[in-house]
Amino acid sequence: MRPRNFGLRINEPGATEGFTLYSPLWRPKSFLLNMDGKVVHEWDLPGYPGGYARLLPNGNLFYSSAIETDDKPPFKGGAGGGLIREVDWDGNVLFEYFDGWQHHDLRRLDNGNILYASWEIMPEEHAKRIQGGIPGSELPEGIVNDVLREVSPEGEVVWEWHAYEMDIEDYPLHPLCPRRVWAWMNTCFPLKNGDVLISLRQINTVAIIDRQTSKIKWIRRDDTWGHQHDCQMLDNGNIMLFANGMNTMVPHPHSYITEFNPDNNETVWEYRDDPATFFYSHHISGAERLWTGNTLICEGSFGRLFEVTPAGDIVWEFINPHFDPMFSGDKVNWVFRAFRYAADSPEIAGRVF
């Protein structure tokens, strides 16, 4: 569906009052919007966002950004970042760390460390165990593997987990997936007990890694999710994610948001459009459960940010008006994720009105 109006489209009673932060994927900017869709603050980034930026409880901006470097994966795309920074409200750099293979997700932990997803070339003895995918589509360098790293403020790697430690044969790639990457981590969500919830896109899997043992303690694969993004554990203990709906067996591809109980995998809540095909982003995208019980959704491929009530009514909607050329030359207004902050939150703390 081709959007005809950009910027704010809907702002109705019942919307969650606050400010929305988003970073167009191919523009070196992060924008903070008010409820009227007006930019009330913005930050310049040193390069394209490595996925997204978020505000920390101290009000600083935390992000990764892609910069020119020879230390990078052997393929383009994949929400690549590398330069990890914390900056103040005025953009002054307070912290910096570099890993040219960092991608998609990163978090500042309560202890001050950084948790982030990175890549590496998978050792050959593990790569040869990978099943499925498009035959012959490996990179000349081999197959890329995910690494989850925790780094101290001093830059010391204090913990890491490699995706090749999984039972690789049990998680074949979809037949339409290139064999260049296994398994494509697009989310690393730290849990309160120190464990980490991850999303592995290429194998339609979410899992919880035990921080103490580095073993998987819970895992679920569901091919109907279609390369899901942005898995997170809610305050009620349920898991919510953006099911992209790509490469699935359903007759008409579409996306949906699902919340389920990880103890029994029963669905607790879902959002789908009517008709379902009106809501579809084959990649990127995410959702955030707001403090009012509403859900802020980022339909990334269309640059569409919208808020729904538990009943599924849309009460706020904004479409990114910025179209920029990506590495292929195509102009897009893609957005990886978006976040809403209350005016009295520590992240905003009266800095804007």
N, C-alpha and C positions, 0 to 999 in steps of 0.2 A: 504494500500500500504506500503510495507516494505522498508524503506530507506536503501540504500546501501552505501552511502557516508555521512560522518558527518563533521561538521565544515562548512566552507564557501563553497557554491555551485555556487552562482551567484553573480557577482558584475559588473554591466553594466552601461554605460553612462545613465544619467537620475536618478540614485539613489541619495538619499538625503544625502549629506556628513555630517558625524557626528560620534558619539559614541553611542553604543547600550548597555543598562544595562539590565541584566536578572539574575534571581536567580533560579537555578534548585530546584524543590520542595522538593527533598529528599536529598539535600546536603547542609550543613551549610555554604554556600558561596554566594556572589554576584559578578558577573563578568562584567567588562566594556570592550567591544570589539571595535576595530577600524573597518574600512570598509573592511579590509582584513580578518576579523574574528579572529584577534589575540587579546589575552587578554592584555590590557595595564594597567589595575589596577584591584585589587580584594580586597574584604573585607571578613574577617572571621565573621560568625554569631555565637551566643551562642547556637543555635539549628537550626532545620529546619525552613525555611522561613514560616511565617504565611501568605502565598500567595506570596508576592513580596516585593521588596525594590524600593525606588525611590530617586532621588537626589532632594534636595531642592534648591531654588534660591541662598542660601548662600554657596552651594557646599557640604553641609553635607548630609549624607545618613540617610534616615528615613525608618524604617522598623518595623515589628513585627516578633517575633520568638517564636517557641514552645519550652518550657523548661519543665523539670519534675516538676510536681506539683499535689497536691491532689485537687486543686481548678480548675476543668475542667468539660466540658460537659460529660454526661454519654454515649458517643459513640466516636469512632475513626474517623479520617478524617475530611472533611469539611474545609480544609484550616485553621485549628486552629492555632492561634498565642498565644498571652497572654502577652509577654514581649515586650513593645513598647519602641523603642529607637531612639534617634538621635545621630549619631556619626560623628566625623570629618573624613577627608580624610585618616587619619592614624588609624581609628577605635577607637579613644578615646571617651568614653561615655560622652555626654554633657547633655543628658536628658533621664529619664527613668520613665516609668509608667507601672503598671501591672494590667491586668484583665484576669484571666485564661479562661474566656468564650469569649474573643475577637476572631473574625474570619474574614477571607476574605479581608476586605477593611479597610483602615484607611487613614486619611488626616490631614496634618498640615494646619490649617486655617491661614488667613492673620493676625488675632488678636493674634496668638500664641497658641490658643487652639487646641485640638485634637478632630477630629470627627472620630468615628469608629463604626463598626458593632459588636454587642455582642449577646449572647444568654441568655435565662432564661427558667425555666420551666413555661409553660403557666398555668395560673389559671384555675382550672377545669371548672368553669362556662363558660369560653371562649372555652376551648378545646372541650367541648361536642357539640359545634356548627359547628365544622369542617366537611365538606362534602368530600366524595371521598377518594382516596387512597386505599391501600391494607388493607382489613379488618384484624384487630388483630395485626397489625404491630407496634403498639405504644410501646414505651419504658416502662419498669416497673415503671420508675419515672413519666411517663406521656408524654406529647407532648412538644417539645422544641419550643420556640417562639423567634422571633428576637427583639432586642432592638437597637436603634440608639442613641448613646450617644455623648455629647460634654463635654469635660473635660478641665479645666483650667491648666496652667503650674504648679500650686500648687497641682493638683490632685483632685480638687473639681468638681463634676458633676454639670454643670450649665444648662443643658438641656437634655431631653431624650424623645424618642418617641417609643411606643410599637406597634408591628405589630397587636396585638389583638384588637387595637382600630379601625381597619378596619371593613367593613361590611363582616364578615367572610363567611357567607352563600353564598355571591355572588362570591366567589373565591374558588371553590372546587379544591382539589388536582387531578392531573392526575390519572387515575385508576392504573397505574403501579408504582406510587410513594409510598414509605413507609410512614406511618403516624407518623414517629418519629419527623419530623420537619415541621412546617408551619411558614413562607412561604419561608425561606432560602434566606436571603439577601446576595448577593454577590458583590454589588457595592453601595457605598454612594458617590455621586458626588456633592460637594458644588457648588451652583450657585452664580453668582456675587451679587445677591440681598439678599443672606443669606439663601434662600430656599435650599432644598436638593433633588436631583434626585436619586432615588433608583431603584435597580433591585431585584425583588423577583422571584427567579428561579423556585421554585416548582409550582407556579401558573402562570408562563409565563406572568408576569406583570411588567411594569415599571410605576413609579409614581413620582410626585413632592409633597413634604411635605412643607407646609407653615411654615417657621421658627417662625413666630410670633404667629400663632394660633395653631400650631401642627396638623392642619387638612390637608387632601389631597386636593390639588387644581387642580390637573390634573392627569389622570390615563389612562393607555391603557393596555389591555390584548390581546395577540395574540398567540394562541396555536401553530401556525406554526413556531414561533421562536424556540420552542423546548428547553426550559430551558436556556434562553439567559444569557449573561455575559457582563460586562464592558460597561454599558450604559453611555453616556456622552453627554453634550450639546456642540456643536461646536460653533465657533465664529460667524457663520452665523445664529445661533438660532435653527438649526436643531439638532435632536438627532440621534446619531450613536450607534450601538450596534453589538455585536457578537451573531448571531443567531446560536445556537449549532445544532439545528435540531434533537434533541433527543425526542423519544416518540411521534412523530408527525404522521399525517395521510398520509404524502407523501409516494409514493411507494418505494422510495429509499432514506434512510436518508442521509443528507448532511448538511454541514454548509455553512453559507454565512454571509457577512457583509451588513448591511442595514443602510442607512441614510434616515430619513423621517422628514417631516415638522410636528411638534406637533400641529399646529393649525388646520390642516385638515387631518393629518395622511397619506398624500400622499408620496409615495416613491420618493426620489430625486436622489439617487445613490445606486447601489448595486455592490458587488463583489461576483461572483460565479465562480467556476472552470468549465472547459469543458473537459471531462464530470464532472458533478456536484459532483459525488461521490468521486472524487479524493481529495476533500477538506472536511474533516470531523473530528471534535473533539467533542465527546459527552459531555464533561465537561470542566471545567476551560476555558482558552483562552481569547483573547481580541484583540483590535485594537486601533491604535492611528493615528489621522489625523496629518500629518507633515506640517511644514511651507511651503513646496514646493507644497502642494496640493496632494502629494502622501499619501498612507496609509500604516503604518507598522502593520502587522498582526501577532499575536501569535496563531498558531495552536497547542494548549497546549498538547494534547495527544501524539503528535509525536515530541514534543520539537522543532517544526519548526517555525522559525521567518522569515518572508519574507515581502518585500515591493512591492506594486503595484502602478502603475500610475492610474490616473482617467480612462484611457481606459482599465485597467485591466491587463496590461503587467507587468510581474515580472521582477524587475530590481536588486533585491538583495535578497539573501536567505542564511540562516544559520540554521543548525540543531544541537541542543545541543548534544555534544558527550558523556556527562556524564550520565551513567546509574547507579542508586543506588537503593537498596532495600527499598520498602515502608513497611508499617506496616504489610501487608499481606505476605511479603517475596518476592513478584514479583519485578523484576528490571525494572525501568522505567526511561525515560529521560524527564518527564513532566516539563512544564514551565507554570506558571499561567499568567504572563503578561510580556511585555518588553517595553522599552522606548528608544527613540532616542534623543540625545542632540547635538546641534551644537557645533563646536569647540570653537566659540566665545560666547557661551551662559554663563550666570552667573553660571550655574551649573558646567560647565567645566572650564571656565575662565583660559585657558592656562595651566591647571595642567598636561595635557597629550598631546601628539602630534601624 
